[in-house]
Amino acid sequence: MKKQYWWIIITYIVMQFSAFVGVPFFYAIGVGSDPSLDVALYKAQAYWTILSFTIAFVFILFLLRDEFKISVRNEKAAPLSISMAWAIGGVFMAIIVQTIAANIEVNLFGVEPGSENTQMIVDLIKTTPLLIAVTSIIGPVLEEIIFRKIIFRVVYKRTNFFIGAFVSSFLFAIVHGEPEHLLLYASMGFTFAYLYVKTNRILVPIFAHTMMNTFVVIIQTVFSEDIEKMMQQMEQIQSIIGGI
């Protein structure tokens, strides 16, 4: 593996663990101060996430500056028009795959619907709206670079698509810290790996990933009250049916 790839992976790992130091530091110096302790901690966490992800994002793009120039002129890549079609279709593909995986988790494995990780992110966005830049753009871009451009491609070149997608998707799922949703995140990893292989353009899974995240964030934040009411109505209906 290229030396710069190792630096990118190290940067990503440091960024992930930096919150253990950065959040308490931001809270101590009053960044995001608020009369409520919970809100103050949420703001400190949000602002540190924005700062750490932005620094890592800029540094990683700097390390990949030459590769992005090459990838644009890559003769093996799919034509731009086809790549655009896969990028747009990939958004719908990702949403469909995510929906299927979520239903399998709930109905087959008995996993509680919803994601604590997603809910925490939504709560953070409500206190610090600027965080949406991380969840919708910076985060997905970094994940596609780490898990598809580097890990998947390195393993794929030495083995085959299935092994490369499995290894990268498993690590992608583990990083999200919700083992109960392993299938959900892994299925997304397979989808993005497939888009990458079909076009040989990392921008295609990046586009699909960012759009999917944006869609989920908008649904969870803008329509959160409507979703909660709908879930309550569903529970009432189930209770009535169960009592018959």
Secondary structure, DSSP 4 states (H G I P E B T S, - for coil): --HHHHHHHHHHHHHHHTHHHHHHHHHHTTTT--SSHHHHHHHHHHHHHHHHHHHHHHHHHHHTHHHHHHHHT-TTSPPHHHHHHHHHHHHHHHHHHHHHHHHHHHHTT-PPSS-HHHHHHHHHHHH-GGGHHIIIIIHHHHHIIIIIIIIIHHHHHHS-HHHHHHHHHHHHHHHTT-GGGHHHHHHHHHHHHHHHHHH--THHHHHHHHHHHHHHHHHHHHSHHHHHHHHHHHHHHHHHHHH-
